[in-house]
């Protein structure tokens, strides 16, 4: 915290907040209490300081490669040019293990995955499982950069929620209430992280996702007579493809701003004075 230029008074205040914290358990039914125990590590759950201090704690985690950190989920990435002799990922993992040891943290090898060989990685003499597809922050990534697994996972997850929508319909809920349930519980799943995968969907995958909304619309209106576009207009909904396209544009407009934290991932703008070359 000192290296981050946090004021001394804030460090002392945080130290006082964490030092000599004690807790005990109460059995309300019997009005009984356990013995007091003192915290020797960790942060009380539910505090605003918890996420903030953890971000500061892992700020210097730098295994000398491209690293993406989201809370306690860390991803190491290596870009290998075609002429590269071998991967440096084992060294990056060793750097990560050294940092973890020095900072009193343990990496769970069972929850660690690697994709795209070679080489075979190990953590504390335990081999890291090599997979062709894994779930990262709610999105299923595959080594072929296709989205079949993610679309299938969405369909499976939405299927059970659509069943609950049908149960609510049979229970007599109004169309407005059913529509609210659909937007908050079903559509939110179908659109999560769409700016990452929408532009790579095939027509078949897009139609597969759209069919899930068609089914929900039929349940809400309890009819199959109305054309899909007419039903959407009646419920004041838009197609999922249109909503994803709008979300993509909004996202791109956002990162196009120089102050955006993701602006650096964009390529440099074209020189407006550069004209198209015509080969003779």
Secondary structure, 3 states (H helix, E strand, C coil): CCCCCCCHHHHHHHHHHHCCCEECCEECCCCEECCCEECCCCCCCCCHHHHHHHHHHCCCCCCCCEEEEECCEEEEECCCCCCCCCCCHHHHHHHHHHHHHHCCCCCCHHHCEECCCCCCCEECCEECEECCEEEECCEEEECCCCCHHHHHHHHHHHHHHHHHHHHHHHCCCCHHHHHHHHHHHHHHHHCCCHHHHHHHCCHHHHHHHHHHHHHHHHHHHCCCCCCHHHHHHHHCCCCHHHHHHHHHHHHHHHHCCCCCCCHHHCCCCCCCCCCCCCCC
